[in-house]
Amino acid sequence: MMRIAYLPVNDAWVVLFGDAIISIGSACQTLFASRAILESTLEHLGLRVDGNRVVCVD
């Protein structure tokens, strides 16, 4: 299952697959400065985040 998480130490949002941080998008980006930027990137890929921070296919 893919989900998003906030890393307070890095002050960044990431996508997790299980417990591993994964890169997404054509730029293979790992850290996102805000949740809005992360969700926008996911939306561009045809994905969305549900209320439990789980990444779903549209």
C-alpha positions as MATLAB code, in Angstrom:
seq = 'MMRIAYLPVNDAWVVLFGDAIISIGSACQTLFASRAILESTLEHLGLRVDGNRVVCVD';
ca = [
       0.000    0.000    0.000;
       1.246    3.492   -0.857;
       0.620    6.323    1.539;
       1.953    9.792    2.248;
       3.721   10.886    5.419;
       5.178   14.050    6.897;
       8.791   13.970    8.086;
       9.181   16.692   10.752;
      12.987   16.401   10.841;
      13.176   17.132    7.092;
      10.114   19.412    7.128;
       8.974   17.532    4.028;
       6.280   15.192    2.713;
       7.093   11.806    1.147;
       5.371    8.836   -0.477;
       5.840    5.511    1.298;
       5.453    2.015   -0.154;
       5.235   -0.099    2.964;
       7.963    1.440    5.124;
      10.209    2.561    2.248;
      10.333    6.098    0.860;
       9.859    6.012   -2.910;
      10.478    8.477   -5.735;
       7.615    9.522   -7.975;
       7.155   11.491  -11.152;
       9.392   12.015  -14.148;
      11.955   13.839  -11.998;
      12.046   10.940   -9.494;
      11.336   13.392   -6.692;
      11.419   12.064   -3.136;
      10.904   15.046   -0.794;
       8.104   17.590   -1.233;
       8.037   20.984    0.482;
       4.270   20.877    1.093;
       1.385   18.462    1.028;
      -0.244   20.556   -1.709;
       2.784   20.125   -3.991;
       2.846   16.377   -3.320;
      -0.880   15.999   -4.007;
      -0.546   18.061   -7.196;
       2.261   15.779   -8.414;
       0.204   12.692   -7.599;
      -2.823   14.161   -9.389;
      -0.695   14.739  -12.486;
       0.108   10.990  -12.383;
      -3.577   10.023  -12.073;
      -3.404    9.345   -8.340;
      -5.074   10.944   -5.340;
      -4.845   10.861   -1.549;
      -7.850    9.714    0.488;
      -8.726   10.864    4.017;
      -6.369    8.335    5.603;
      -3.332    9.520    3.598;
      -3.519    6.427    1.384;
      -2.650    6.906   -2.297;
      -5.445    5.705   -4.588;
      -5.983    5.429   -8.329;
      -8.588    7.798   -9.768;
];
